[in-house]
Amino acid sequence: MRFVDEVVLPVKAGDGGNGAVAFRREKFRPKGGPSGGDGGHGGDVVLVTDQNVGTLLDLQHRPIIRAVRGEDGRGSDCHGKCAESLVIRVPVGTIVFDNDTNDLLGDLATPGQSLIAAAGGRGGRGNMRFATPTNRTPRQAEPGTAGQERTLRLELKLLADVGLLGLPNVGKSTLISRLSAARPKVADYPFTTLVPNLGVVRLGDDRSFVMADIPGIIRGASEGAGLGLRFLRHVQRSAVLLHIVALPADLEDTLLRDFDDLSAELVRFDEQLAARPRLVALNKADLSETLAAEPALREALSERGFELVVLSAATGQGLGALRDALGRMLVERGQPLHEPMQPEDENPGSCEQDRTDQ
C-alpha cells in the first residue's frame, strides 16, 4: 500500500423518487379518491472519520461515487422508500474542499465525525397531496429533485502534538524510532523518509503525546526542490515544532545557516506555522565536531528566542531531557497529554508503507 494524502473524488447523491398519480378502485369505495404516494428521498453521500483508516489510498482513482435513488411512490397511499446514505470512511484529520470552487466544506478532525458531502434529492409529492375541496381528483404529482453532484478534494493533515522538522539526514527518523514504537526506514542517504510517520512518546506512566515525522525540507523547497513543501501540511496541526539540526558530513554548511534556511521555507509555506513554539535539538552529540559547534549555536539561538537541547539519537544521550522539554512546552500551550496506549497499539497508524509497488 502507498501513503496517499490528497485525492479528487466525484460524488453524486441519490435522486428523489417521483410522486405517483393513482386513484382508489376498491370494492365498496366507489369514490375512493386520489391515493398516489410520495417518492422517497435520495441517499446522501456522507464522509465519516475512522481511526482504522490511515490513508486516502482506497479513494484514489475511483470513478464517480453514486448514492442510491429513492423509490417512486405507489397507489393505495404507499410512499416510496427513502434510500440509505452512502458512507465513505476517511482518516481522522481529513479536510474536505469543493474542488470546483475551492470552498472549505468541513474539517474532520475527531474520530467518528461525519459530514454530508452531497445531499440527496427530495422525493416528489403524490397526487393525494394536491386534493382540495374544489379539486377532488387531482391528476398531478411532482417528480423527485436531483441529488447534489459535486467534485470533492480531500486533503489529509495528520493529527500530532509535536511535529518534527529538519533537513534530510539530520536523524529525524532515528529519533522518532528511539522515542516511540514507530519504525520508519533509516539509511545513510538523503530522503530516506518518503511519507509521514506517527509515533506515541511516553512521559512516565500516565501521560504521552503524538509525534509526527515528515520528509526532509531543503533550500528551495517552496520552488519545488526536493520533495517540496506538500508534506508540511502534516505538521500544521501540531502545537509544538521540534527542529532537528546536525552537522553535515562535508561540513560545508553551518548549523545556523541550515536553521535559517528551513525557517525561511516555513514562512513561505505558512507564516502562522513558522510562528508556532519551536524547540531546537542539536543531534549527533556523540561526535566531537558537534560538541565544538554547540556553544556558538546555543548563543545565536538564545538571541533569537529559541531553546536548544543537545542529544544523540544513535546513543540515546539527552532523550530524557528532550521528552521533558517537549512535555513542558505542550503543557504551557494548554495541549492535553494523552493516556498511554497499550503496547500493541503504541504506534497509532504509522503512515510508512511498503513502496515496492512504485
N, C-alpha and C positions, 0 to 999 in steps of 0.2 A: 504494500500500500504506500501511496505517496501523500505527503502533507500538502493539502490544498487549503488556502486561506481566503480565496476570492473566487466567486462563481457568478455567472449571469444566468438567471433562471426564469424562463417564461412560464406564467401560470394563468389558468383560466378557471374561474369559479363556475359552478353549475348554473344553467339557466333555470328559471322558474317554470313550473308546469302550466299548461293552459287551462283556463276555466272551461267548464262543459255547458252545453246547451241541451237540456233534457226536460221532459215532462212526465209526470206520473201516468202510468197506464196500468192501474191495478183494479182488480175486481172490487166493487162496492165503493170505489172512489173515482167516479166519472169526471170530477173536476179537481183532480189532484194538484194541478198547478205546476209551476216550474220546480225542477229538482236537480238542476245541474250544480255539481260541487266545485269548490275552488281547486286550483292547481297547487301542488306542493312547492315549497321554497327550494331553490337550488343549494347545493352544498358549498360551504365556504372552503377556502384554502387557508389552513392555519399552520403557522410555524410554532413549534414547541421546543424549548431547550431541554436537552438530555445530557446528563453528566457522563453517560457512557459513550457519547459521540465526541470525538476529538478533532475531527477534520470535516471539511465540506466535500471530500472526495466523492461520496455517493451521489452528490447532486451535480457533479461536473458532467458536461456533455449530455445532459438529459434533454429529450425533446419536451415540448410543451406539456406541462402537468395539468390535467383536467380533473375537476371535481365532477361528481355525478349530477345529472339533471333531475329536477323534481318531477314527480309523476303528474300526469294530467288528471283533472277532475273527472268524475263519472256521474251517471244518473243516480237516482234514489238518494240524493243528498250526500253522496260519497265524495269526500275530499281526497285529493291526491296526496301521496306520502311525501313528506319532506325528506330531502336527501341528507345523508350524514356528511359531516365535514371531512375533508381530506387533510389528515395531519401529517406534516413533514417535520421530522426530528432534526434539530440542528445543534451544534455545540454551544455551550454556555459562553457568552461573550460575542455572539453574532450580532452585527449591525445590519439593518435592512434598509436599502435605498430603492426608490423608483429609478430604474436605470435611464428612463427617457427624460425625466425632469430633474433628476439628482436630488429629489426631496427625501429627507430622512423620514422613514416610516416607523422605525422603532429600534430600540437598543435592548437586546435580550441578554441582560447581564446577570440574571439569577436563575437557579435551577427551577424547572417547571413553569417558567414564564411563557406566555403564549401571545401571539399576535395574529389577527386576521389580516392576512396579506392580500386577499381578494375576496370580496363579499359576494355571496350567491344571490341570484336574481329572486325577486318575489314572485310567488305564484299568482296567476290571474284569477279574478273572481268569476264564479259561475253565474248562470242566469238567475238562480234563486236569489242572488244578492240584489237584483235590479227590479224585483217585484214591488209594485206600489198599488195603492187603491185604484189608481186610474190606469195602470198598466199591469194587468194580472197575468199576462202571457208574454213576458219579455223574451225576445229571441236574440239577445246579445250576451256576449261573455268577453272577458278580457284575456288576451294572450299573456303568458308569463314574460317577465322582463329578463333581459340578458344578464348573465353573471359577469362580474367585473373581470377584465382581462388586462394584464399588465406584465411588464418585464422587470423582474427584481434583480438587484445586485446585492449579494450577500458578502460581507467582509467580516472576517474573524479577527477579533482582538483578544488575545489570551488574558485571563484574569490572574494577576500575580501581585503580591505586595512589594516585592523588590525586583527590579529589572537590571540585568547585567549588561554593561556596555564595555566596549574596548575594541582595539584594532585586532586583526587576525593574529593568532599565535601568541596572545598575552596570557593564556591559561584559563580562559573563562570556563571551558568545558571540564577541564581538570578540577577547577574549583567547585563547580556545582556537583560533580561526581563525588567529591570528598565531603561536602556538606549535606548531601541528601542521597536518596536511593536512585536518583536519575543516573542513567548510564549512556551518555552521549558518546559519539565517536571521538576519540582522541588520537591525534597524529601530529607529526612534526612538519607539516606543510600548511600553507595558508588555506583558509576557507574549508577547514575540516568540517565545521558545522554548517550545514546547508539549510536546516529547518530549526524552528524554535524548540526548546526543551523546557519542561517544568519539573521542579523538584520541591519537596517539602523539607524545610530546615527546622530541626527541633531546637527549642530553647528550654532546656530542662525537661521535666516530666509532664508539665501541664500546658505548655504553650508551643506554638510553632507558627511559621509563616511560609508562604509560597514564593519561590524564586524562579524567574524566567531567564533563560539564556538564549540569545539570538545570534545569528551570524555576524561576523566582524564587520565594522564600518571602516572605510578607508577614506583618504582625501579624495574629494571629487565625487563622493557617493551621490550627492544631490544632482550631479550631471550624469549619473548612470554608471560611474566607475564601480568595479567590484560587483557586488550584489545589489548596489543601490541602497535606497532608504526604505524600501517597502516593508522590511521586517521591523522597523522601528515602531510600527503601529502596535506591536505586541507588548511594548512596554509603556504605552500611553496611559494605561490604567494603573500603573504602578505608583505607589505612594512615595517610594524612595528609589533612587538610582544608585547602583554600585558601579563605579567606573574603575576598571582594571587597567593599570599601566605596567609595562615591563620593558626592560632594555632589549632592543632587537639584537639579533645575533651579530650583525655587522657594525653595530654601534654608530651608524651614520646619523641617526636621528636622536634628538634629546627627548627625555621623558616629558618635559613641559611642552615641547612643540607637538608631540603626539596628543597630549591632553587638549591643547588649544585647537588642534585640527578637528578632533572629534566634537568638541564643544561647538565649533562653528557649524558643523554639519547638523547638529541638533537644532540650532537656531534656525537654519534654513528649512528644516522639516516642520518644527512646531516650537514656537517661542515659549509657550506655556510648559511644554515638556522640558525644555532647556532650563527653565527656572525652577524645576522640581528639586527638592532637597537631594543632595548628591554626596555620597561618601566615596573617597578615592582610596584605592588599595594598590600598593606597590607590591607586585608579585615577584617571585624568584629571589626571595631574600636569602636563599642558600648560596647565591653567587656573590663573590666579593665585589664585583662591579656594581651590583645593585646596592649594597651597603654603602659603597663610596658615594653613590649618587643621591642617597636618601636625604642628607641634611639640606642640600640646596633645594631639592624638590619640596620638602616639607615647608621650608621658609617661603618659597614662592606661592604655594597653595594656601598657606596661612594668610598671606597678604590678600588673597582673593576670596577668603572666607570659607575655604574647604578644609575638612579634616582628613588627615592621612593616616592609614593603618598599613603596617608592613607585615607581609606574610609570605609563606611558601606553600602553594597548593600541592606541590610534589611531596614535601616532607610533613605537611600539617602544621608547620610553625605559624603561630598567630591566628589560627582559625577560631579559637575560643574568643579572642578579643574582637574579631570581626563579627561573630554572631552577636555578642553583647552590644556592640556599637549599632548594628542594624536594628536589633530589638528596641534599643533606646530611641532611635530615630523614628521607628514606627509608632511607638507609644506617644512620642511628642507630637506626631501628626494626627493622633486620635485614631489610628488604624487598629482595629481589634485583632488580637492574636488568636489563632485558632487552637482548638483541641487537637492534639496529635492524632494522626490516623493510625490504624492498625498496621503492623509491619508489612503485611502483604499488599496494603493499599497505599503505601507511603509515597509512591510516585503517582500523582493524580493525573494520569493521562499524558505521559511524556509524548511529545509530538515527533520525536525522532523515529523515523520509519526506515525500513529497508528500501533503498533506492536502486536496487539492481534492475528494476524494470525500466529505468530511464536510459 
